[in-house]
Amino acid sequence: MQIRTRLTLQFLLIGGIIMIAASVSIYLASARFHRNDFYDLLRSRAVSITQMVLDSYEYTADRALRSVADRAARLQNEKIMIISSDDDTIYTSDKSWELKTLNNITGRVRSGDEVFHRQDPYEVLGTLHTSGSYNFVVIAAAIDRDGPLRLKELRILLIVVCLISLILFSVAGWFYSGRALKPISDVVKKAEDISITSLHLRVPEGNGTDEIGQLARTFNKMLERLEKSFAVQKNFIANASHELRNPLTSINGQIEVLAMKDRSAAEYKSALGSVLEDIRSLIDLTNRLLLMARTSAEGPVNYGSRVRIDEILWQIREEMMKLNDKYRIDISLDSSLDDSVQMTVSGDESLLKTAMTNVIDNACKYSPGHSADIRIESAGRHLKIIVKDNGIGIPEEEILKVFEPFYRGTNALTVQGIGIGLSLVNQIINNHNGSISISSETGKGTTVTIVLPTIK
């Protein structure tokens, strides 16, 4: 069922319940008011007749009493009975009238109650009338023919009004639900036009202040993120294909050259060494791509393992200086670090080691003296790792771009590399709920600052 139909039915149901409840209330209130008015009229008639009878000195003269009673306006089939305190009937307008509950009514009236009773088709009223020191029970009865007719007409009128109102509620509900859902319909129509080739399109946000506008704005932000993600993915695939093709092409070319004619053992050994170097480069690139895909898929993670950052840095220093004797790496600790807990973070040790290794390797690789200065500082509940070099630096307009996969600075193209390191570092640090920033000046060096939350 469509939302518009469902809203219309709900609108009709709510409106119908309100109309029916209002109609029933009006009918019951009208019936009660009319009944009370009829009894007020009957009471007034009974009191008037009783007063006339008691004011006459001829209590037993039926002719005089009837002439007195006839001077007042009579109700339909009106019957009046006056009973003394001795249970003597002083006056009755109809001697043939028998009241089945006479004793019960007189008893209740004498006890102080005013009795309302129905003896079909009569409405009966019993009331007490005091004259001097005497109390009289007055019983009046009459047929209310106008009341049922008026209530029947009111009932028919209310039913007709309810039916017409239900029809109007249906039309109004369909119209207003359509108006209310129009922004959503516009969003749906526009969203149907958006595909992978047209991610630049956006859905209309309307006034942008109501819930639908907020939904459209959120959807547009999602499209913007998707557009950027697809652009990054496209560039990533293009660059990865290019980087993978280079070593494969080199390997293929060298093997083809070797296969053209017989070679000496020294030539074969030299060619195989070159092929092996290309294969190692290819393996390293593949591992980095796989690691980047893994960290990108994970997103921010709360790792459970405790990792000592200072121990990782000392391990990296030892391993890197063993592999390359030209590297010079100095590590210093801030004086505020007097507890091992201050240098312990929650994370994945291998990923953090990979990130730190990339940063330190870049610092040494792009420095003329192949040196890097590392300083560990405390920053409240965070640990700050500062890696500084005196290398070629990064142009100011390219600092933010170095975090993009396969991007390399224009002044770093002469140094061997593939441009994945810093983008991988950025992803790993973000996954550990940390942050990384770079400050650099061309020709003077670069400073990389990594901030990680320590354990609580």
Secondary structure by P-SEA (a helix, b strand, c coil): ccaaaaaaaaaaaaaaaaaaaaaaaaaaaaaaaaaaaaaaaaaaaaaaaaaaaaaccccccaaaaaaaaaccccccbbbbbbbcccccccccccccccccaaaaaaaaaaaccbbbbbccccbbbbbbbbcccbbbbbbbbbbcaaaaaaaaaaaaaaaaaaaaaaaaaaaaaaaaaaaaaaaaaaaaaaaaacccccccccccccccccaaaaaaaaaaaaaaaaaaaaaaaaaaaaaaaaaaaaaaaaaaaaaaaaacccccaaaaaaaaaaaaaaaaaaaaaaaaaaaaaaaaaaccccccccccaaaaaaaaaaaaaaacccbbbbbbbcccccccccccccccaaaaaaaaaaaaaaaaaaccccbbbbbbbbcccbbbbbbbbccccccccccccccccccccccccccccccaaaaaaaaaaaaaccbbbbbbccccbbbbbbbbbccc
